Amino acid sequence: MQIGKLNKRLILQNKTTVSDDMGGFTDSYYDEATVWAAIWPASGREVKQSDKTTMTIMTQIRIRYRSYLKPWERAKFGNTYYNIVKILNHEMRNEYLDLMVEDVT
């Protein structure tokens, strides 16, 4: 991949559990790293559930290899948040990671 195609600034966020001051816990995210990425749409589908139709958009993101990235983390680009669904080590060379993500905003 040409280095110039990684032209989007992406924030990788990690999940933590915090107390909600009422005896329970809630998930919260904090910024872990800001990386250069290439982002493109991969697929979309409509799902009808309980008389409600929702659109699920899958997006593919490519970043430089990071050994510590986990699927429970998420990515943020602009005002859009993405849940990481799958992490693929591009050609098993430890150069790039392809993230299959789902739009959550």
Secondary structure by P-SEA (a helix, b strand, c coil): cccccccbbbbbbbbbbbbccccbbbbbbbbcccccbbbbbcbbbbbbcccbbbbbbbbbbbbcccccccccbbbbcccccccccccccccccccbbbbbccccc
